[in-house]
Amino acid sequence: MKIWISDTQTATHRLVRLNCEEHSDYKYLGDLNNNELSDFILSLKDDIDIEKNIKLIKYYGYLHLFIIHKN
């Protein structure tokens, strides 16, 4: 699956937007298979539900992950 990414980080949170279609402000992440996509999502947050998020991006064509930094 071809994935484009927009990644915004602040002191309090990180917003990662993944999309299956090209967008002008997104960077091309690559043509990822399920294992590569799982590894990438897991690298963002180690306790995230991988299967659910892969199903969501396949169904909707995009996925937004809002990750709150713990102090």
PDB file of N, CA, C and O in Angstrom:
ATOM      1  N   MET A   1       0.847  -1.164   0.000  1.00  0.00           N
ATOM      2  CA  MET A   1       0.000   0.000   0.000  1.00  0.00           C
ATOM      3  C   MET A   1       0.898   1.234   0.000  1.00  0.00           C
ATOM      4  O   MET A   1       1.779   1.363   0.850  1.00  0.00           O
ATOM      5  N   LYS A   2       0.681   2.126  -0.938  1.00  0.00           N
ATOM      6  CA  LYS A   2       1.454   3.363  -1.002  1.00  0.00           C
ATOM      7  C   LYS A   2       0.937   4.314   0.071  1.00  0.00           C
ATOM      8  O   LYS A   2      -0.266   4.545   0.189  1.00  0.00           O
ATOM      9  N   ILE A   3       1.872   4.866   0.856  1.00  0.00           N
ATOM     10  CA  ILE A   3       1.513   5.706   1.992  1.00  0.00           C
ATOM     11  C   ILE A   3       2.259   7.034   1.913  1.00  0.00           C
ATOM     12  O   ILE A   3       3.462   7.078   1.658  1.00  0.00           O
ATOM     13  N   TRP A   4       1.514   8.114   2.139  1.00  0.00           N
ATOM     14  CA  TRP A   4       2.081   9.453   2.289  1.00  0.00           C
ATOM     15  C   TRP A   4       1.857   9.867   3.740  1.00  0.00           C
ATOM     16  O   TRP A   4       0.866   9.472   4.354  1.00  0.00           O
ATOM     17  N   ILE A   5       2.781  10.667   4.291  1.00  0.00           N
ATOM     18  CA  ILE A   5       2.732  11.004   5.712  1.00  0.00           C
ATOM     19  C   ILE A   5       2.911  12.505   5.935  1.00  0.00           C
ATOM     20  O   ILE A   5       3.659  13.184   5.232  1.00  0.00           O
ATOM     21  N   SER A   6       2.191  12.989   6.945  1.00  0.00           N
ATOM     22  CA  SER A   6       2.398  14.325   7.493  1.00  0.00           C
ATOM     23  C   SER A   6       2.602  14.119   8.988  1.00  0.00           C
ATOM     24  O   SER A   6       1.761  13.512   9.651  1.00  0.00           O
ATOM     25  N   ASP A   7       3.705  14.617   9.520  1.00  0.00           N
ATOM     26  CA  ASP A   7       4.060  14.365  10.919  1.00  0.00           C
ATOM     27  C   ASP A   7       4.344  15.696  11.602  1.00  0.00           C
ATOM     28  O   ASP A   7       5.308  16.381  11.261  1.00  0.00           O
ATOM     29  N   THR A   8       3.503  16.060  12.566  1.00  0.00           N
ATOM     30  CA  THR A   8       3.643  17.310  13.305  1.00  0.00           C
ATOM     31  C   THR A   8       3.898  16.984  14.771  1.00  0.00           C
ATOM     32  O   THR A   8       3.152  16.220  15.384  1.00  0.00           O
ATOM     33  N   GLN A   9       4.961  17.572  15.331  1.00  0.00           N
ATOM     34  CA  GLN A   9       5.281  17.320  16.733  1.00  0.00           C
ATOM     35  C   GLN A   9       5.353  18.633  17.499  1.00  0.00           C
ATOM     36  O   GLN A   9       5.862  19.639  17.005  1.00  0.00           O
ATOM     37  N   THR A  10       4.827  18.593  18.720  1.00  0.00           N
ATOM     38  CA  THR A  10       4.940  19.720  19.640  1.00  0.00           C
ATOM     39  C   THR A  10       5.475  19.175  20.959  1.00  0.00           C
ATOM     40  O   THR A  10       5.776  17.987  21.068  1.00  0.00           O
ATOM     41  N   ALA A  11       5.590  20.035  21.946  1.00  0.00           N
ATOM     42  CA  ALA A  11       6.068  19.596  23.256  1.00  0.00           C
ATOM     43  C   ALA A  11       5.068  18.665  23.940  1.00  0.00           C
ATOM     44  O   ALA A  11       5.457  17.841  24.769  1.00  0.00           O
ATOM     45  N   THR A  12       3.785  18.788  23.602  1.00  0.00           N
ATOM     46  CA  THR A  12       2.752  18.014  24.295  1.00  0.00           C
ATOM     47  C   THR A  12       2.186  16.847  23.501  1.00  0.00           C
ATOM     48  O   THR A  12       1.642  15.909  24.084  1.00  0.00           O
ATOM     49  N   HIS A  13       2.304  16.892  22.178  1.00  0.00           N
ATOM     50  CA  HIS A  13       1.689  15.829  21.377  1.00  0.00           C
ATOM     51  C   HIS A  13       2.367  15.673  20.015  1.00  0.00           C
ATOM     52  O   HIS A  13       3.206  16.474  19.603  1.00  0.00           O
ATOM     53  N   ARG A  14       1.962  14.612  19.351  1.00  0.00           N
ATOM     54  CA  ARG A  14       2.415  14.331  17.978  1.00  0.00           C
ATOM     55  C   ARG A  14       1.198  13.946  17.160  1.00  0.00           C
ATOM     56  O   ARG A  14       0.405  13.105  17.582  1.00  0.00           O
ATOM     57  N   LEU A  15       1.043  14.550  16.000  1.00  0.00           N
ATOM     58  CA  LEU A  15      -0.055  14.232  15.092  1.00  0.00           C
ATOM     59  C   LEU A  15       0.539  13.641  13.818  1.00  0.00           C
ATOM     60  O   LEU A  15       1.247  14.318  13.072  1.00  0.00           O
ATOM     61  N   VAL A  16       0.237  12.367  13.584  1.00  0.00           N
ATOM     62  CA  VAL A  16       0.735  11.659  12.406  1.00  0.00           C
ATOM     63  C   VAL A  16      -0.458  11.375  11.513  1.00  0.00           C
ATOM     64  O   VAL A  16      -1.404  10.697  11.913  1.00  0.00           O
ATOM     65  N   ARG A  17      -0.403  11.902  10.300  1.00  0.00           N
ATOM     66  CA  ARG A  17      -1.478  11.682   9.327  1.00  0.00           C
ATOM     67  C   ARG A  17      -0.940  10.822   8.195  1.00  0.00           C
ATOM     68  O   ARG A  17       0.045  11.172   7.544  1.00  0.00           O
ATOM     69  N   LEU A  18      -1.597   9.697   7.971  1.00  0.00           N
ATOM     70  CA  LEU A  18      -1.227   8.789   6.891  1.00  0.00           C
ATOM     71  C   LEU A  18      -2.329   8.802   5.854  1.00  0.00           C
ATOM     72  O   LEU A  18      -3.510   8.846   6.199  1.00  0.00           O
ATOM     73  N   ASN A  19      -1.953   8.765   4.585  1.00  0.00           N
ATOM     74  CA  ASN A  19      -2.948   8.791   3.522  1.00  0.00           C
ATOM     75  C   ASN A  19      -2.497   7.889   2.382  1.00  0.00           C
ATOM     76  O   ASN A  19      -1.304   7.763   2.107  1.00  0.00           O
ATOM     77  N   CYS A  20      -3.460   7.269   1.728  1.00  0.00           N
ATOM     78  CA  CYS A  20      -3.176   6.387   0.585  1.00  0.00           C
ATOM     79  C   CYS A  20      -3.136   7.147  -0.732  1.00  0.00           C
ATOM     80  O   CYS A  20      -2.882   6.555  -1.781  1.00  0.00           O
ATOM     81  N   GLU A  21      -3.381   8.446  -0.689  1.00  0.00           N
ATOM     82  CA  GLU A  21      -3.328   9.283  -1.888  1.00  0.00           C
ATOM     83  C   GLU A  21      -2.330  10.407  -1.662  1.00  0.00           C
ATOM     84  O   GLU A  21      -2.128  10.855  -0.533  1.00  0.00           O
ATOM     85  N   GLU A  22      -1.716  10.851  -2.729  1.00  0.00           N
ATOM     86  CA  GLU A  22      -0.718  11.907  -2.644  1.00  0.00           C
ATOM     87  C   GLU A  22      -1.369  13.239  -2.279  1.00  0.00           C
ATOM     88  O   GLU A  22      -2.425  13.594  -2.804  1.00  0.00           O
ATOM     89  N   HIS A  23      -0.720  13.970  -1.369  1.00  0.00           N
ATOM     90  CA  HIS A  23      -1.134  15.320  -0.983  1.00  0.00           C
ATOM     91  C   HIS A  23       0.091  16.216  -1.048  1.00  0.00           C
ATOM     92  O   HIS A  23       1.208  15.760  -0.804  1.00  0.00           O
ATOM     93  N   SER A  24      -0.106  17.470  -1.370  1.00  0.00           N
ATOM     94  CA  SER A  24       1.025  18.374  -1.584  1.00  0.00           C
ATOM     95  C   SER A  24       1.867  18.587  -0.327  1.00  0.00           C
ATOM     96  O   SER A  24       3.081  18.757  -0.433  1.00  0.00           O
ATOM     97  N   ASP A  25       1.256  18.581   0.856  1.00  0.00           N
ATOM     98  CA  ASP A  25       2.019  18.830   2.076  1.00  0.00           C
ATOM     99  C   ASP A  25       2.422  17.547   2.802  1.00  0.00           C
ATOM    100  O   ASP A  25       2.902  17.609   3.934  1.00  0.00           O
ATOM    101  N   TYR A  26       2.237  16.392   2.174  1.00  0.00           N
ATOM    102  CA  TYR A  26       2.628  15.106   2.746  1.00  0.00           C
ATOM    103  C   TYR A  26       3.889  14.613   2.043  1.00  0.00           C
ATOM    104  O   TYR A  26       4.132  14.952   0.884  1.00  0.00           O
ATOM    105  N   LYS A  27       4.689  13.811   2.745  1.00  0.00           N
ATOM    106  CA  LYS A  27       5.880  13.201   2.155  1.00  0.00           C
ATOM    107  C   LYS A  27       5.595  11.726   1.893  1.00  0.00           C
ATOM    108  O   LYS A  27       4.891  11.073   2.662  1.00  0.00           O
ATOM    109  N   TYR A  28       6.143  11.217   0.811  1.00  0.00           N
ATOM    110  CA  TYR A  28       5.949   9.812   0.455  1.00  0.00           C
ATOM    111  C   TYR A  28       6.734   8.935   1.420  1.00  0.00           C
ATOM    112  O   TYR A  28       7.952   9.071   1.534  1.00  0.00           O
ATOM    113  N   LEU A  29       6.045   8.040   2.111  1.00  0.00           N
ATOM    114  CA  LEU A  29       6.675   7.137   3.069  1.00  0.00           C
ATOM    115  C   LEU A  29       7.165   5.874   2.375  1.00  0.00           C
ATOM    116  O   LEU A  29       8.229   5.353   2.709  1.00  0.00           O
ATOM    117  N   GLY A  30       6.397   5.383   1.415  1.00  0.00           N
ATOM    118  CA  GLY A  30       6.809   4.196   0.677  1.00  0.00           C
ATOM    119  C   GLY A  30       5.634   3.308   0.338  1.00  0.00           C
ATOM    120  O   GLY A  30       4.495   3.576   0.720  1.00  0.00           O
ATOM    121  N   ASP A  31       5.933   2.246  -0.385  1.00  0.00           N
ATOM    122  CA  ASP A  31       4.943   1.231  -0.740  1.00  0.00           C
ATOM    123  C   ASP A  31       5.107   0.105   0.275  1.00  0.00           C
ATOM    124  O   ASP A  31       5.934  -0.789   0.091  1.00  0.00           O
ATOM    125  N   LEU A  32       4.321   0.150   1.344  1.00  0.00           N
ATOM    126  CA  LEU A  32       4.498  -0.735   2.490  1.00  0.00           C
ATOM    127  C   LEU A  32       3.552  -1.928   2.444  1.00  0.00           C
ATOM    128  O   LEU A  32       2.378  -1.791   2.100  1.00  0.00           O
ATOM    129  N   ASN A  33       4.080  -3.105   2.797  1.00  0.00           N
ATOM    130  CA  ASN A  33       3.202  -4.260   2.981  1.00  0.00           C
ATOM    131  C   ASN A  33       2.671  -4.219   4.417  1.00  0.00           C
ATOM    132  O   ASN A  33       3.032  -3.318   5.175  1.00  0.00           O
ATOM    133  N   ASN A  34       1.832  -5.162   4.800  1.00  0.00           N
ATOM    134  CA  ASN A  34       1.222  -5.141   6.139  1.00  0.00           C
ATOM    135  C   ASN A  34       2.264  -5.184   7.253  1.00  0.00           C
ATOM    136  O   ASN A  34       2.118  -4.488   8.258  1.00  0.00           O
ATOM    137  N   ASN A  35       3.310  -5.990   7.092  1.00  0.00           N
ATOM    138  CA  ASN A  35       4.338  -6.087   8.131  1.00  0.00           C
ATOM    139  C   ASN A  35       5.102  -4.779   8.282  1.00  0.00           C
ATOM    140  O   ASN A  35       5.370  -4.343   9.402  1.00  0.00           O
ATOM    141  N   GLU A  36       5.451  -4.159   7.177  1.00  0.00           N
ATOM    142  CA  GLU A  36       6.166  -2.881   7.230  1.00  0.00           C
ATOM    143  C   GLU A  36       5.290  -1.786   7.830  1.00  0.00           C
ATOM    144  O   GLU A  36       5.773  -0.957   8.602  1.00  0.00           O
ATOM    145  N   LEU A  37       4.009  -1.780   7.481  1.00  0.00           N
ATOM    146  CA  LEU A  37       3.084  -0.798   8.043  1.00  0.00           C
ATOM    147  C   LEU A  37       2.906  -1.032   9.540  1.00  0.00           C
ATOM    148  O   LEU A  37       2.867  -0.077  10.316  1.00  0.00           O
ATOM    149  N   SER A  38       2.797  -2.287   9.950  1.00  0.00           N
ATOM    150  CA  SER A  38       2.698  -2.629  11.372  1.00  0.00           C
ATOM    151  C   SER A  38       3.923  -2.137  12.128  1.00  0.00           C
ATOM    152  O   SER A  38       3.797  -1.528  13.191  1.00  0.00           O
ATOM    153  N   ASP A  39       5.108  -2.398  11.585  1.00  0.00           N
ATOM    154  CA  ASP A  39       6.348  -1.964  12.231  1.00  0.00           C
ATOM    155  C   ASP A  39       6.403  -0.447  12.356  1.00  0.00           C
ATOM    156  O   ASP A  39       6.836   0.078  13.382  1.00  0.00           O
ATOM    157  N   PHE A  40       5.967   0.258  11.314  1.00  0.00           N
ATOM    158  CA  PHE A  40       5.985   1.719  11.359  1.00  0.00           C
ATOM    159  C   PHE A  40       5.030   2.247  12.432  1.00  0.00           C
ATOM    160  O   PHE A  40       5.412   3.102  13.230  1.00  0.00           O
ATOM    161  N   ILE A  41       3.801   1.748  12.457  1.00  0.00           N
ATOM    162  CA  ILE A  41       2.819   2.209  13.450  1.00  0.00           C
ATOM    163  C   ILE A  41       3.306   1.878  14.858  1.00  0.00           C
ATOM    164  O   ILE A  41       3.163   2.691  15.771  1.00  0.00           O
ATOM    165  N   LEU A  42       3.876   0.696  15.036  1.00  0.00           N
ATOM    166  CA  LEU A  42       4.395   0.295  16.341  1.00  0.00           C
ATOM    167  C   LEU A  42       5.558   1.191  16.775  1.00  0.00           C
ATOM    168  O   LEU A  42       5.746   1.427  17.968  1.00  0.00           O
ATOM    169  N   SER A  43       6.331   1.684  15.820  1.00  0.00           N
ATOM    170  CA  SER A  43       7.445   2.576  16.160  1.00  0.00           C
ATOM    171  C   SER A  43       6.952   3.929  16.676  1.00  0.00           C
ATOM    172  O   SER A  43       7.683   4.629  17.377  1.00  0.00           O
ATOM    173  N   LEU A  44       5.722   4.296  16.335  1.00  0.00           N
ATOM    174  CA  LEU A  44       5.150   5.555  16.814  1.00  0.00           C
ATOM    175  C   LEU A  44       4.745   5.461  18.274  1.00  0.00           C
ATOM    176  O   LEU A  44       4.977   6.380  19.060  1.00  0.00           O
ATOM    177  N   LYS A  45       4.134   4.328  18.628  1.00  0.00           N
ATOM    178  CA  LYS A  45       3.652   4.121  19.999  1.00  0.00           C
ATOM    179  C   LYS A  45       3.576   2.625  20.225  1.00  0.00           C
ATOM    180  O   LYS A  45       2.937   1.912  19.450  1.00  0.00           O
ATOM    181  N   ASP A  46       4.218   2.142  21.275  1.00  0.00           N
ATOM    182  CA  ASP A  46       4.357   0.697  21.451  1.00  0.00           C
ATOM    183  C   ASP A  46       3.108  -0.027  21.953  1.00  0.00           C
ATOM    184  O   ASP A  46       3.061  -1.256  21.901  1.00  0.00           O
ATOM    185  N   ASP A  47       2.108   0.687  22.432  1.00  0.00           N
ATOM    186  CA  ASP A  47       0.901   0.007  22.930  1.00  0.00           C
ATOM    187  C   ASP A  47      -0.334   0.297  22.070  1.00  0.00           C
ATOM    188  O   ASP A  47      -1.462   0.238  22.561  1.00  0.00           O
ATOM    189  N   ILE A  48      -0.124   0.604  20.809  1.00  0.00           N
ATOM    190  CA  ILE A  48      -1.220   0.939  19.898  1.00  0.00           C
ATOM    191  C   ILE A  48      -1.812  -0.345  19.300  1.00  0.00           C
ATOM    192  O   ILE A  48      -1.105  -1.338  19.133  1.00  0.00           O
ATOM    193  N   ASP A  49      -3.087  -0.318  18.986  1.00  0.00           N
ATOM    194  CA  ASP A  49      -3.768  -1.470  18.382  1.00  0.00           C
ATOM    195  C   ASP A  49      -3.452  -1.503  16.886  1.00  0.00           C
ATOM    196  O   ASP A  49      -4.072  -0.793  16.094  1.00  0.00           O
ATOM    197  N   ILE A  50      -2.494  -2.322  16.518  1.00  0.00           N
ATOM    198  CA  ILE A  50      -1.994  -2.383  15.142  1.00  0.00           C
ATOM    199  C   ILE A  50      -3.069  -2.857  14.173  1.00  0.00           C
ATOM    200  O   ILE A  50      -3.325  -2.199  13.164  1.00  0.00           O
ATOM    201  N   GLU A  51      -3.699  -3.987  14.467  1.00  0.00           N
ATOM    202  CA  GLU A  51      -4.681  -4.577  13.547  1.00  0.00           C
ATOM    203  C   GLU A  51      -5.834  -3.621  13.265  1.00  0.00           C
ATOM    204  O   GLU A  51      -6.255  -3.470  12.118  1.00  0.00           O
ATOM    205  N   LYS A  52      -6.339  -2.983  14.304  1.00  0.00           N
ATOM    206  CA  LYS A  52      -7.456  -2.046  14.145  1.00  0.00           C
ATOM    207  C   LYS A  52      -7.061  -0.880  13.239  1.00  0.00           C
ATOM    208  O   LYS A  52      -7.827  -0.490  12.358  1.00  0.00           O
ATOM    209  N   ASN A  53      -5.878  -0.327  13.451  1.00  0.00           N
ATOM    210  CA  ASN A  53      -5.446   0.827  12.668  1.00  0.00           C
ATOM    211  C   ASN A  53      -5.143   0.471  11.220  1.00  0.00           C
ATOM    212  O   ASN A  53      -5.372   1.287  10.327  1.00  0.00           O
ATOM    213  N   ILE A  54      -4.638  -0.718  10.972  1.00  0.00           N
ATOM    214  CA  ILE A  54      -4.419  -1.150   9.588  1.00  0.00           C
ATOM    215  C   ILE A  54      -5.760  -1.344   8.884  1.00  0.00           C
ATOM    216  O   ILE A  54      -5.901  -0.976   7.718  1.00  0.00           O
ATOM    217  N   LYS A  55      -6.740  -1.913   9.574  1.00  0.00           N
ATOM    218  CA  LYS A  55      -8.082  -2.058   8.988  1.00  0.00           C
ATOM    219  C   LYS A  55      -8.674  -0.691   8.650  1.00  0.00           C
ATOM    220  O   LYS A  55      -9.289  -0.523   7.597  1.00  0.00           O
ATOM    221  N   LEU A  56      -8.489   0.279   9.535  1.00  0.00           N
ATOM    222  CA  LEU A  56      -9.030   1.621   9.311  1.00  0.00           C
ATOM    223  C   LEU A  56      -8.402   2.295   8.096  1.00  0.00           C
ATOM    224  O   LEU A  56      -9.116   2.880   7.282  1.00  0.00           O
ATOM    225  N   ILE A  57      -7.087   2.223   7.960  1.00  0.00           N
ATOM    226  CA  ILE A  57      -6.452   2.880   6.813  1.00  0.00           C
ATOM    227  C   ILE A  57      -6.820   2.178   5.509  1.00  0.00           C
ATOM    228  O   ILE A  57      -6.953   2.830   4.474  1.00  0.00           O
ATOM    229  N   LYS A  58      -6.985   0.869   5.548  1.00  0.00           N
ATOM    230  CA  LYS A  58      -7.396   0.151   4.333  1.00  0.00           C
ATOM    231  C   LYS A  58      -8.832   0.498   3.949  1.00  0.00           C
ATOM    232  O   LYS A  58      -9.141   0.620   2.764  1.00  0.00           O
ATOM    233  N   TYR A  59      -9.709   0.656   4.933  1.00  0.00           N
ATOM    234  CA  TYR A  59     -11.118   0.941   4.661  1.00  0.00           C
ATOM    235  C   TYR A  59     -11.326   2.390   4.217  1.00  0.00           C
ATOM    236  O   TYR A  59     -11.979   2.651   3.206  1.00  0.00           O
ATOM    237  N   TYR A  60     -10.764   3.334   4.987  1.00  0.00           N
ATOM    238  CA  TYR A  60     -11.006   4.755   4.723  1.00  0.00           C
ATOM    239  C   TYR A  60      -9.984   5.393   3.782  1.00  0.00           C
ATOM    240  O   TYR A  60     -10.278   6.408   3.151  1.00  0.00           O
ATOM    241  N   GLY A  61      -8.797   4.814   3.683  1.00  0.00           N
ATOM    242  CA  GLY A  61      -7.761   5.390   2.833  1.00  0.00           C
ATOM    243  C   GLY A  61      -6.910   6.432   3.536  1.00  0.00           C
ATOM    244  O   GLY A  61      -6.016   7.022   2.929  1.00  0.00           O
ATOM    245  N   TYR A  62      -7.184   6.659   4.815  1.00  0.00           N
ATOM    246  CA  TYR A  62      -6.365   7.584   5.592  1.00  0.00           C
ATOM    247  C   TYR A  62      -6.458   7.210   7.062  1.00  0.00           C
ATOM    248  O   TYR A  62      -7.360   6.479   7.472  1.00  0.00           O
ATOM    249  N   LEU A  63      -5.519   7.716   7.850  1.00  0.00           N
ATOM    250  CA  LEU A  63      -5.504   7.446   9.284  1.00  0.00           C
ATOM    251  C   LEU A  63      -4.811   8.609   9.972  1.00  0.00           C
ATOM    252  O   LEU A  63      -3.718   9.007   9.569  1.00  0.00           O
ATOM    253  N   HIS A  64      -5.432   9.154  11.000  1.00  0.00           N
ATOM    254  CA  HIS A  64      -4.828  10.208  11.804  1.00  0.00           C
ATOM    255  C   HIS A  64      -4.574   9.643  13.194  1.00  0.00           C
ATOM    256  O   HIS A  64      -5.483   9.114  13.833  1.00  0.00           O
ATOM    257  N   LEU A  65      -3.350   9.756  13.654  1.00  0.00           N
ATOM    258  CA  LEU A  65      -2.970   9.273  14.979  1.00  0.00           C
ATOM    259  C   LEU A  65      -2.543  10.469  15.825  1.00  0.00           C
ATOM    260  O   LEU A  65      -1.606  11.184  15.472  1.00  0.00           O
ATOM    261  N   PHE A  66      -3.233  10.679  16.936  1.00  0.00           N
ATOM    262  CA  PHE A  66      -2.923  11.763  17.861  1.00  0.00           C
ATOM    263  C   PHE A  66      -2.284  11.122  19.084  1.00  0.00           C
ATOM    264  O   PHE A  66      -2.943  10.390  19.822  1.00  0.00           O
ATOM    265  N   ILE A  67      -1.019  11.394  19.296  1.00  0.00           N
ATOM    266  CA  ILE A  67      -0.259  10.753  20.368  1.00  0.00           C
ATOM    267  C   ILE A  67       0.134  11.819  21.381  1.00  0.00           C
ATOM    268  O   ILE A  67       0.836  12.773  21.045  1.00  0.00           O
ATOM    269  N   ILE A  68      -0.319  11.656  22.622  1.00  0.00           N
ATOM    270  CA  ILE A  68      -0.009  12.603  23.692  1.00  0.00           C
ATOM    271  C   ILE A  68       1.296  12.176  24.354  1.00  0.00           C
ATOM    272  O   ILE A  68       1.462  11.017  24.733  1.00  0.00           O
ATOM    273  N   HIS A  69       2.222  13.129  24.489  1.00  0.00           N
ATOM    274  CA  HIS A  69       3.496  12.847  25.158  1.00  0.00           C
ATOM    275  C   HIS A  69       3.267  12.814  26.659  1.00  0.00           C
ATOM    276  O   HIS A  69       2.664  13.723  27.230  1.00  0.00           O
ATOM    277  N   LYS A  70       3.754  11.758  27.284  1.00  0.00           N
ATOM    278  CA  LYS A  70       3.664  11.654  28.744  1.00  0.00           C
ATOM    279  C   LYS A  70       4.924  12.240  29.351  1.00  0.00           C
ATOM    280  O   LYS A  70       6.035  11.960  28.899  1.00  0.00           O
ATOM    281  N   ASN A  71       4.740  13.054  30.376  1.00  0.00           N
ATOM    282  CA  ASN A  71       5.895  13.684  31.039  1.00  0.00           C
ATOM    283  C   ASN A  71       6.392  12.854  32.173  1.00  0.00           C
ATOM    284  O   ASN A  71       7.355  13.232  32.840  1.00  0.00           O
TER     285      ASN A  71
END
